[in-house]
Amino acid sequence: MSEPWPDPRLRPGHQVQWLLDPRQAWLALLGALDGAHHTIDGQLYMLQADASGDAFVQALVRARARGVAVRLVLDGVGSGGTSAGQLHALVEAGVQLCAFGPVRLSVPWRYWMHRNHRKIFCIDGELAQVSGRNVTVSNVVAKVNAAGASAL
């Protein structure tokens, strides 16, 4: 038997906001990262070496500069497009970085398909963003103009 909506387990003051527009969701995530005071915990499948990836990394670096504890789990396969410069910036800033299921040649290939496809962020233990979007330009741009150019 299903429970009525809203879920009676929600406490007063809890809210759910659907962010269906990719750009709106992206800006909400960047705003939450920039507004963090204590902690940022995240899991991400794909962080690309593009304008969106750089903006994301810089938001985490700024958070660390404010003294925010930042922990990030990246998928070992999905984030293969993350640049060495991005990883270096995160580590240098003090982000606790972990790879889920890194590729190891000593492990049978069938285990390489055990992936972390989550895109979850928890900010200060109070705000959560659960998404299906990776940090790539193609996932954050809402519209492409007639010339095919897009901007963040």
ROTORNU-673098 format. One line per 5 residues: number of its first residue (from 0); their letters; for each residue x negated, y negated, z negated of N, C-alpha, C. Coordinates in steps of 0.001 Angstrom, whole numbers, plus 500000, padded with zeros to 6 digits. Layout:
BEGIN
NUM = A = X:Y:Z:X:Y:Z:X:Y:Z ~ ... .
//
This chain:
BEGIN
0 = MSEPW = 499155:501176:500000:500000:500000:500000:499111:498762:500000 ~ 499366:497852:500897:498538:496652:500972:499039:495591:499998 ~ 498080:494790:499561:498414:493710:498623:498840:492473:499408 ~ 499686:491662:498841:500110:490440:499535:498950:489446:499639 ~ 499021:488600:500635:498033:487534:500794:498638:486253:500267 .
5 = PDPRL = 497990:485424:499541:496585:485574:499184:496376:486653:498126 ~ 495214:487203:498146:494837:488271:497230:494986:487767:495793 ~ 495746:488462:494958:495957:488001:493577:494675:488016:492748 ~ 493618:488657:493264:492352:488653:492526:491583:487353:492689 ~ 491990:486520:493656:491343:485223:493801:491661:484373:492582 .
10 = RPGHQ = 490688:483677:492128:490884:482827:490955:491225:481410:491391 ~ 491850:480648:490508:492140:479257:490868:490871:478537:491308 ~ 490990:477802:492379:489853:477059:492905:489107:477786:494008 ~ 489342:479091:494173:488720:479824:495273:489406:479442:496574 ~ 488620:479368:497625:489165:479014:498930:488569:479909:499993 .
15 = VQWLL = 489311:480133:501049:488818:480820:502232:489029:479867:503400 ~ 487972:479651:504157:488070:478786:505322:487558:479568:506525 ~ 488375:479688:507549:487982:480388:508761:487255:479407:509668 ~ 486035:479738:510045:485242:478900:510943:485108:479647:512266 ~ 486060:479446:513143:486107:480195:514391:485258:479571:515490 .
20 = DPRQA = 485070:478267:515433:484258:477579:516425:482778:477785:516085 ~ 481964:478263:517019:480560:478542:516722:479786:477332:516211 ~ 479992:476192:516825:479260:474994:516397:479689:474568:514994 ~ 480987:474637:514706:481483:474282:513380:480882:475207:512325 ~ 480834:476489:512611:480254:477452:511664:478765:477192:511466 .
25 = WLALL = 478069:476884:512556:476632:476596:512490:476360:475358:511638 ~ 477101:474306:511887:476915:473076:511113:477272:473283:509644 ~ 478284:474104:509384:478645:474409:507992:477514:475159:507297 ~ 476886:476103:508006:475763:476841:507413:474590:475901:507135 ~ 474215:475095:508112:473102:474157:507896:473415:473194:506761 .
30 = GALDG = 474657:472722:506690:475053:471828:505600:474967:472504:504250 ~ 475381:473768:504187:475310:474520:502929:473857:474727:502512 ~ 472994:475051:503476:471576:475234:503160:470975:473923:502655 ~ 471320:472822:503308:470792:471517:502885:471402:471045:501572 ~ 472558:471575:501214:473203:471181:499962:472898:472095:498784 .
35 = AHHTI = 472141:473150:499026:471836:474106:497954:471015:473445:496845 ~ 471347:473806:495593:470639:473259:494437:469774:474291:493729 ~ 470207:475561:493731:469505:476570:492923:469039:477776:493729 ~ 469946:478387:494490:469592:479621:495191:470222:479698:496580 ~ 469483:480355:497460:469987:480751:498776:469585:482207:498948 .
40 = DGQLY = 470588:483061:499126:470341:484472:499398:470970:484794:500735 ~ 470194:485395:501634:470732:485663:502955:470257:486961:503564 ~ 471107:487498:504429:470782:488658:505250:471122:488277:506681 ~ 470210:488601:507588:470381:488166:508964:469822:489216:509907 ~ 470565:489502:510956:470094:490468:511949:469079:489837:512891 .
45 = MLQAD = 469405:488672:513439:468567:488100:514484:468265:486630:514214 ~ 466995:486317:514144:466500:484943:514039:465581:484737:515227 ~ 466003:483916:516161:465248:483730:517398:464316:482530:517337 ~ 463266:482596:518141:462314:481496:518278:462873:480522:519315 ~ 463902:479789:518916:464513:478785:519778:464917:477601:518898 .
50 = ASGDA = 465621:476648:519458:465971:475440:518704:466808:475752:517472 ~ 467735:476709:517572:468555:477041:516406:467710:477732:515341 ~ 466833:478636:515753:465952:479309:514801:465051:478330:514081 ~ 464503:477372:514839:463636:476366:514219:464411:475494:513229 ~ 465638:475113:513589:466458:474301:512683:466782:475066:511406 .
55 = FVQAL = 467082:476358:511538:467378:477216:510395:466158:477324:509481 ~ 465008:477606:510075:463776:477734:509289:463485:476426:508561 ~ 463625:475307:509237:463346:474020:508595:464319:473740:507456 ~ 465567:474168:507589:466529:473989:506491:466088:474799:505270 ~ 465591:476017:505485:465105:476824:504361:463836:476233:503759 .
60 = VRARA = 462956:475710:504592:461731:475057:504105:462083:473824:503277 ~ 463060:473042:503735:463500:471865:502960:464082:472296:501618 ~ 464829:473382:501621:465407:473879:500365:464304:474254:499388 ~ 463299:474949:499868:462179:475326:498986:461481:474080:498453 ~ 461352:473052:499278:460704:471805:498839:461509:471138:497722 .
65 = RGVAV = 462825:471384:497679:463674:470852:496597:463639:471757:495375 ~ 462942:472890:495454:462865:473813:494323:463907:474911:494339 ~ 464621:475053:495443:465640:476092:495565:464947:477441:495787 ~ 465364:478460:495053:464861:479817:495268:465538:480377:496521 ~ 464742:480834:497483:465279:481315:498748:464805:482748:498984 .
70 = RLVLD = 465785:483630:499206:465485:485031:499544:466190:485359:500847 ~ 465443:485947:501771:465992:486239:503096:465560:487627:503546 ~ 466545:488425:503967:466287:489742:504550:466558:489637:506045 ~ 465548:489953:506839:465678:489976:508293:465618:491416:508770 ~ 466406:491755:509769:466342:493095:510326:465028:493259:511075 .
75 = GVGSG = 464380:494406:510888:463080:494661:511494:463100:494780:513003 ~ 464231:495088:513595:464339:495174:515046:465014:493922:515596 ~ 466139:493555:515025:466915:492422:515524:466159:491109:515501 ~ 465240:490968:514574:464482:489717:514484:463118:489827:515147 ~ 463023:490733:516114:461780:490853:516872:461459:489597:517661 .
80 = GTSAG = 462457:488750:517888:462243:487501:518608:461887:486336:517707 ~ 461706:486602:516423:461275:485555:515491:459806:485279:515745 ~ 459438:484009:515811:458041:483690:516115:457157:483814:514881 ~ 455875:484025:515132:454894:484074:514042:454881:482739:513308 ~ 455076:481655:514031:455110:480333:513410:456288:480177:512454 .
85 = QLHAL = 457449:480704:512839:458611:480644:511962:458371:481460:510698 ~ 457852:482673:510859:457574:483516:509690:456528:482859:508790 ~ 455503:482285:509395:454462:481609:508617:455052:480441:507825 ~ 455905:479649:508457:456521:478505:507768:457352:478971:506574 ~ 458097:480048:506742:458917:480569:505639:458044:481059:504490 .
90 = VEAGV = 457026:481835:504804:456144:482375:503768:455373:481260:503074 ~ 454844:480323:503846:454109:479196:503273:454977:478366:502332 ~ 456260:478246:502648:457181:477468:501813:457562:478219:500544 ~ 457278:479527:500502:457616:480309:499321:458921:481068:499422 ~ 459442:481218:500630:460653:482010:500825:460294:483474:500572 .
95 = QLCAF = 461099:484145:499761:460914:485588:499559:461511:486275:500778 ~ 460649:486794:501621:461046:487345:502905:460861:488850:502901 ~ 461866:489550:503412:461819:491007:503444:462361:491475:504788 ~ 461750:492524:505334:462238:493115:506579:463005:494384:506250 ~ 464226:494483:506765:465009:495701:506622:464678:496616:507781 .
100 = GPVRL = 464251:497830:507485:463997:498830:508520:462980:498425:509553 ~ 461776:498001:509111:460775:497650:510116:460422:498878:510955 ~ 460076:498649:512205:459723:499743:513095:458378:500315:512665 ~ 458378:501608:512456:457144:502323:512112:457039:503511:513057 ~ 455935:503609:513736:455762:504700:514691:455746:506063:514012 .
105 = SVPWR = 455463:506087:512710:455433:507355:511981:456832:507863:511625 ~ 457845:507045:511843:459226:507412:511526:459914:507868:512812 ~ 460643:508986:512782:461352:509422:513999:462263:508318:514540 ~ 462310:508198:515871:463040:507107:516517:464497:507059:516132 ~ 465115:508219:515823:466543:508207:515493:466836:507383:514247 .
110 = YWMHR = 465839:507199:513385:466022:506383:512186:465872:504891:512476 ~ 465328:504562:513641:465181:503154:514009:466541:502498:514222 ~ 467573:503298:514445:468890:502745:514713:469660:502401:513436 ~ 469101:502665:512294:469718:502250:511020:469383:500775:510836 ~ 470289:499926:511216:470030:498493:511270:470866:497738:510244 .
115 = NHRKI = 470427:496522:509936:471175:495606:509088:471788:494554:510005 ~ 473045:494726:510364:473714:493763:511245:474447:492677:510463 ~ 474209:492608:509177:474917:491615:508358:474408:490203:508660 ~ 475299:489264:508554:474978:487838:508634:475701:487200:507460 ~ 475062:487248:506310:475692:486830:505057:474769:485850:504334 .
120 = FCIDG = 475348:484775:503834:474591:483823:503022:475389:483477:501782 ~ 474720:483437:500659:475320:483027:499394:474507:481847:498880 ~ 475177:480750:498642:474530:479508:498223:474922:479205:496784 ~ 473930:479126:495928:474134:478770:494507:475146:479678:493805 ~ 475354:480874:494321:476300:481798:493709:477741:481316:493764 .
125 = ELAQV = 478001:480275:494551:479339:479685:494600:479955:479651:495989 ~ 479120:479604:497009:479622:479490:498367:479048:480642:499180 ~ 479901:481306:499940:479436:482396:500791:479858:482121:502226 ~ 478973:482447:503131:479345:482429:504540:479065:483826:505087 ~ 480121:484458:505562:480038:485792:506143:480376:485624:507617 .
130 = SGRNV = 479505:486102:508481:479657:485797:509890:479282:486985:510751 ~ 479593:486861:512000:479151:487820:513000:478152:487183:513938 ~ 477707:485975:513625:476822:485228:514514:475379:485261:514020 ~ 474484:485552:514950:473059:485492:514664:472573:484059:514801 ~ 471332:483821:514386:470741:482497:514546:470001:482483:515884 .
135 = TVSNV = 470767:482198:516923:470259:482058:518285:471058:480943:518941 ~ 470451:480253:519869:471156:479166:520549:472460:479675:521152 ~ 472443:480858:521736:473665:481369:522378:474795:481619:521392 ~ 474490:481746:520120:475525:481968:519116:475987:480702:518420 ~ 475314:479589:518641:475716:478373:517929:476238:477280:518849 .
140 = VAKVN = 476044:477421:520132:476509:476397:521060:477962:476667:521402 ~ 478811:475662:521185:480236:475825:521440:480567:475720:522923 ~ 479908:474812:523616:480234:474591:525020:478967:474336:525805 ~ 478993:474724:527046:477884:474461:527976:478423:473490:529012 ~ 477626:472438:529306:478119:471446:530262:478047:471979:531690 .
145 = AAGAS = 478543:471218:532619:478642:471668:534006:477281:472017:534613 ~ 476226:471379:534167:474892:471656:534697:474275:472900:534074 ~ 474949:473481:533095:474447:474676:532444:473558:474386:531261 ~ 473381:473116:530925:472542:472749:529791:473367:472746:528517 ~ 472729:473094:527426:473432:473066:526160:472539:472380:525122 .
150 = AL = 473155:471856:524115:472402:471165:523072:472966:471560:521721 ~ 472088:471589:520753:472538:471911:519394:473134:470720:518776 .
//
